[in-house]
Amino acid sequence: MKKLSARRRHPMAAVVVLLIALAAIGGLYSAVAPTGQAKADETAQSLTITEGQRLYSVGCASCHGTGGQGSSDGPSLVGVGAAAVDFQVATGRMPAATSQGAQIPKKKNIYSQAQIDQLATYIASLGTGPSVPTEEQYGPDGADIAKGGELFRTNCAQCHNFTGKGGALTHGKFAPDLEGVAPKHIYEAMQTGPQNMPSFPDTTLSEKNKKDIIAYLDAVNGEDTVEPGGLGLGGLGPVSEGLFAWIFGLGALIAVAVWVAARTAKAKKS
């Protein structure tokens, strides 16, 4: 015991205890503190949000409010998510012109994809919403085209027609033609429900369902698509087909009737 007490009173004992304590604190800090990569990611995210806010202040705040809260000229963007921003801005629908008709049309966008990503990140920071989908979510791998056609005819054909060629709605509104639309933007439209379109969250149409629908649209509107009936008639479905039958079918019957009547009259005269 005397030897132990003597060691405790040794001049170096306090130094040793201090070193052990510092080592323990350092180890604990390194275990719980963010790594250098995490700090770098956080800094990059912060810079992206800052740049997105700057772009928003210049191009969007006049209608949607300085903090995205909305105004009499534009709806609130809090909670719409990055997917809505990517769709609206990348398709040129936003920023909108000062005066619009019944519906905002697609036009050439004025932002680069990097700027769109910055805007989307800033809006996403205002409130939780749908995120921009990955290629794995909307790509063709593993998609069921037949199932996609069934889902499209059930949920989408009423407005977009059977092959996505679009169609007229009420009060000057319309469902746009989906031919040539990027798969990512079709997925985002289903997620967010832009303008007159209802949204289809994963509880309504799963990720797999959305992938199937996109694959179906690519199959019927792709560059290598072959019309099984020969003449596609615009792919508008029974309306154009019925009109074709009415005009040409009825026209042919009238022509035959006139020809028969003329032949009959000529035969009677002779």
C-alpha positions in Angstrom: 0.0 0.0 0.0 2.9 2.3 0.8 4.4 1.6 -2.6 1.1 2.3 -4.3 0.7 5.6 -2.4 4.2 6.6 -3.3 3.5 6.0 -7.0 0.3 8.1 -6.9 2.3 10.9 -5.4 4.9 10.6 -8.1 5.4 13.9 -10.0 4.6 12.2 -13.4 1.4 10.7 -12.2 -0.7 13.8 -12.9 0.8 14.1 -16.4 0.0 10.4 -17.1 -3.6 10.8 -16.0 -3.9 14.0 -18.1 -2.6 12.2 -21.2 -5.0 9.3 -20.7 -7.9 11.7 -20.3 -6.9 13.6 -23.4 -6.6 10.4 -25.4 -10.0 9.2 -24.2 -11.6 12.6 -25.1 -9.9 12.6 -28.5 -11.1 9.1 -29.3 -14.6 9.9 -28.3 -14.7 13.0 -30.4 -13.3 11.2 -33.5 -16.1 8.6 -33.1 -19.0 11.1 -32.9 -17.7 14.1 -34.8 -18.6 14.5 -38.5 -15.9 13.3 -40.9 -14.1 15.6 -43.3 -16.1 14.2 -46.2 -19.4 14.9 -44.3 -18.2 18.4 -43.6 -17.4 18.9 -47.3 -20.8 17.5 -48.4 -22.5 19.8 -45.9 -20.6 22.8 -47.2 -21.3 21.9 -50.8 -25.0 21.5 -50.0 -25.1 24.9 -48.2 -23.4 26.6 -51.2 -25.9 24.9 -53.6 -28.8 26.2 -51.5 -27.3 29.7 -51.4 -26.9 29.8 -55.2 -30.4 28.4 -55.7 -31.8 31.1 -53.4 -30.0 33.7 -55.5 -31.5 32.3 -58.7 -34.9 32.1 -57.0 -34.8 35.8 -55.9 -34.1 36.9 -59.5 -36.5 34.7 -61.5 -39.2 33.4 -59.1 -39.7 35.6 -56.1 -41.9 38.2 -57.8 -44.7 35.6 -58.2 -44.0 33.0 -55.5 -42.9 35.3 -52.7 -39.5 36.0 -51.2 -39.5 32.8 -49.1 -41.6 30.6 -51.4 -44.7 31.3 -49.4 -46.7 32.2 -52.5 -48.7 35.3 -53.5 -51.7 36.4 -55.5 -49.6 35.8 -58.6 -48.3 32.3 -57.8 -48.8 29.4 -55.4 -46.7 28.5 -52.4 -43.7 26.3 -53.2 -43.2 25.1 -49.6 -43.3 21.3 -49.7 -43.6 20.9 -53.5 -40.2 19.2 -53.5 -37.3 19.2 -55.9 -39.1 17.0 -58.5 -41.7 19.7 -59.1 -39.0 22.3 -59.7 -37.0 20.1 -62.0 -40.1 19.3 -64.1 -41.5 22.9 -64.3 -38.2 24.6 -65.0 -36.6 22.0 -67.2 -39.7 21.9 -69.5 -39.7 25.7 -69.7 -43.1 26.1 -68.1 -41.4 28.1 -65.4 -40.7 31.0 -65.1 -44.0 31.8 -66.6 -44.8 34.8 -68.8 -46.6 37.7 -67.1 -49.8 36.9 -68.8 -51.0 33.3 -69.5 -53.9 31.7 -71.1 -55.9 28.8 -69.6 -52.7 26.7 -69.3 -48.9 27.3 -69.2 -47.4 25.6 -72.3 -44.1 23.9 -72.6 -41.3 26.0 -74.1 -37.5 26.2 -74.3 -36.0 26.5 -70.8 -33.7 29.3 -69.9 -31.6 27.6 -67.2 -28.8 25.1 -67.4 -29.3 21.7 -65.6 -26.8 22.8 -62.9 -28.9 25.9 -62.2 -32.1 23.8 -62.2 -30.5 21.5 -59.6 -29.6 24.5 -57.5 -33.1 25.9 -57.6 -34.5 22.5 -56.8 -32.2 22.1 -53.8 -33.2 25.5 -52.5 -37.0 24.8 -52.8 -36.5 21.3 -51.3 -34.9 23.0 -48.3 -38.1 24.9 -47.6 -40.2 21.8 -47.0 -40.3 18.1 -47.6 -41.6 17.0 -51.0 -41.0 14.5 -53.9 -37.3 14.3 -54.8 -35.9 14.1 -58.3 -36.1 10.5 -59.5 -33.0 8.4 -60.4 -32.5 6.7 -63.7 -33.0 3.4 -61.9 -36.6 4.5 -61.1 -37.7 5.5 -64.6 -35.3 3.5 -66.8 -36.6 0.6 -68.9 -34.8 -2.2 -67.0 -37.3 -4.6 -65.5 -40.4 -2.7 -66.8 -43.5 -4.6 -67.9 -44.8 -2.9 -71.1 -48.1 -4.7 -71.2 -48.8 -3.8 -67.6 -47.8 -0.2 -68.3 -50.4 -0.1 -71.2 -53.1 -1.4 -68.9 -52.2 1.2 -66.2 -52.0 4.0 -68.8 -55.4 3.2 -70.3 -57.0 3.1 -66.8 -55.4 6.2 -65.3 -54.2 8.5 -68.2 -55.9 7.8 -71.5 -59.0 9.8 -70.6 -57.0 13.0 -71.1 -53.8 11.9 -73.0 -55.5 9.4 -75.4 -54.6 5.8 -75.8 -51.0 6.4 -77.0 -50.2 9.7 -75.2 -50.9 12.0 -78.1 -52.7 14.5 -75.9 -56.2 15.9 -76.1 -58.5 18.9 -75.5 -59.9 19.5 -72.0 -62.5 22.1 -70.8 -62.1 25.9 -70.8 -59.2 26.0 -73.2 -57.1 23.6 -71.3 -55.4 20.5 -72.8 -53.5 17.4 -72.0 -50.1 17.7 -73.8 -48.6 15.2 -76.3 -46.2 12.9 -74.4 -44.2 11.9 -77.5 -40.6 13.0 -77.1 -41.0 13.9 -73.4 -38.0 12.7 -71.3 -38.8 9.7 -69.1 -37.6 11.6 -66.0 -40.1 14.4 -66.7 -43.0 11.9 -67.2 -42.1 10.3 -63.8 -41.9 13.7 -62.2 -45.3 14.7 -63.6 -46.9 11.6 -62.2 -45.3 12.4 -58.8 -46.3 16.0 -58.6 -49.4 16.5 -60.7 -48.6 19.7 -62.6 -51.4 22.2 -63.5 -54.6 20.2 -64.4 -53.0 16.8 -63.9 -53.7 14.8 -60.7 -50.7 13.5 -58.8 -50.0 9.8 -58.5 -47.9 9.3 -55.3 -46.4 5.9 -54.6 -49.5 5.0 -52.6 -51.6 5.3 -55.8 -49.1 4.2 -58.5 -46.0 2.5 -57.1 -42.5 3.2 -58.5 -42.8 0.0 -60.5 -46.1 1.1 -61.9 -44.6 4.4 -63.1 -41.7 2.6 -64.7 -44.1 0.3 -66.5 -46.2 3.3 -67.9 -43.0 5.1 -69.1 -41.9 1.9 -70.9 -45.3 1.6 -72.5 -45.2 5.2 -73.8 -41.7 4.6 -75.2 -42.9 1.4 -76.9 -45.8 3.1 -78.7 -44.1 6.4 -79.4 -40.5 5.4 -79.9 -38.5 5.9 -83.2 -38.7 2.2 -84.0 -42.4 1.9 -83.3 -44.4 0.0 -85.9 -48.1 0.6 -86.4 -49.7 -2.8 -86.3 -52.8 -1.5 -88.2 -50.8 0.2 -90.9 -52.1 3.7 -90.7 -51.8 5.2 -87.2 -54.2 8.1 -87.8 -52.3 10.1 -85.2 -52.7 7.5 -82.5 -55.7 9.3 -81.1 -57.8 6.2 -80.7 -61.5 5.7 -81.6 -62.3 9.4 -82.3 -60.0 9.6 -85.3 -60.7 6.1 -86.4 -64.5 6.7 -86.2 -64.1 10.0 -88.1 -62.1 8.2 -90.8 -64.7 5.5 -91.1 -67.5 8.1 -91.2 -66.0 10.3 -93.9 -64.5 7.7 -96.2 -66.9 4.9 -95.5 -70.0 7.0 -95.8 -68.4 8.9 -98.7 -67.8 5.6 -100.5 -71.4 4.5 -99.9 -72.8 7.8 -101.3 -70.5 7.5 -104.3 -71.7 3.9 -105.0 -75.4 5.0 -104.6 -74.9 7.9 -107.0 -73.2 5.6 -109.5 -76.0 3.0 -109.2 -78.7 5.7 -109.7 -76.9 7.1 -112.7 -76.6 3.7 -114.3 -80.2 3.0 -113.6 -81.4 6.2 -115.1 -79.2 5.7 -118.2 -80.6 2.1 -118.6 -84.2 3.4 -118.4 -83.5 6.0 -121.1 -82.1 3.4 -123.4 
